[in-house]
Amino acid sequence: MSQTLIDMKNVSFQYEYTQVLKNISLKVEEGDFLAILGPNGSGKSTLLKLLLGLLKPMTGEVQLFGQSNETFRNREWIGYVSQKSNAFNSGFPATVEEVVKSGLTKKTGLLKKMPKDANFKVIEALTSVGMEQYHTRNIGQLSGGQQQRVFIARALISDPKVLILDEPTVGIDHENVQSFYDMLAKLNEEQNKTIILVTHDVDTVSNRISHVACLNQTIHFHGFKKEFDTISQTQLDNWYGHSVRKIH
Ligand SMILES: Nc1ncnc2c1ncn2[C@@H]1O[C@H](COP(=O)(O)OP(=O)(O)OP(=O)(O)O)[C@@H](O)[C@H]1O
């Protein structure tokens, strides 16, 4: 039986005066490839911050790998790629391999020595995302989509069990979105990485994804991608207003 890696139990959260999340219950099982879909301001980033332990719920509880988020210590089991990571300007003085290697400090700590096999791990992580041939390139000279792959390699180098991606397809042109999802599906299927991505764009909820959760302050739907496909536009409009449209 697959293990529950993330378990949000009746979680609510508000910033000073704004209630953002209400009674969120969401389970993520090992091997899931989950898209959390919600329009701007629906609480996606806040939900991720709660998962990462950067915010504490007002009520309810977040459990990671069966432990309370407050006492959970194995942070390297969770790899995170933020929304703005693929926005390097072309003059940024770091090579692709330097960027990926910096992901090892999560395990070693900033001042500790790199492991002997660090260079091997860099190439291994870059190979997983199809970017090994760019290892000596300056990060700022890559396209948005290529930079995104490098940041995923940076997260992968500490061998996380869960990979969390915030709006990963922003900055990737339409023709390359499919191959980007193929790469993620390979990580999911061949390396058994559990993947959670958040997106505001229903059009990027690819068929490679196994599960979808619809968020707008609360979880309106959580189920298989196939079930999500049967949800009508009228129903989505009720949850989201008109800001999320299905493209056929
Ligand atoms: N630090 C903060 N203080 C007060 N209100 C905040 C703060 N951060 C976010 N909010 C508010 O909380 C709500 C949800 O924001 P959040 O960033 O979680 O949504 P989101 O779905 O990630 O949006 P987007 O797709 O635009 O990034 C918004 O109304 C936002 O204005």
The ligand as an ORCA input file, in Angstrom:
! r2SCAN-3c Opt
* xyz 0 1
  N       1.923     38.314      3.417
  C       0.639     38.573      3.160
  N      -0.058     39.428      3.931
  C      -1.363     39.680      3.714
  N      -2.092     39.117      2.714
  C      -1.441     38.249      1.896
  C      -0.049     37.947      2.069
  N       0.317     37.060      1.114
  C      -0.803     36.834      0.379
  N      -1.847     37.542      0.848
  C      -3.231     37.507      0.311
  O      -3.706     36.180      0.429
  C      -4.477     35.805     -0.705
  C      -3.899     34.537     -1.322
  O      -2.587     34.788     -1.783
  P      -1.665     33.659     -2.413
  O      -0.380     34.331     -2.798
  O      -1.610     32.511     -1.506
  O      -2.528     33.266     -3.704
  P      -2.066     32.553     -5.060
  O      -3.163     31.650     -5.435
  O      -0.707     31.956     -4.888
  O      -1.993     33.789     -6.058
  P      -1.099     33.981     -7.391
  O      -1.558     32.957     -8.384
  O      -1.473     35.378     -7.805
  O       0.348     33.853     -7.010
  C      -4.461     37.014     -1.637
  O      -5.665     37.721     -1.427
  C      -3.281     37.825     -1.161
  O      -3.486     39.184     -1.402
*
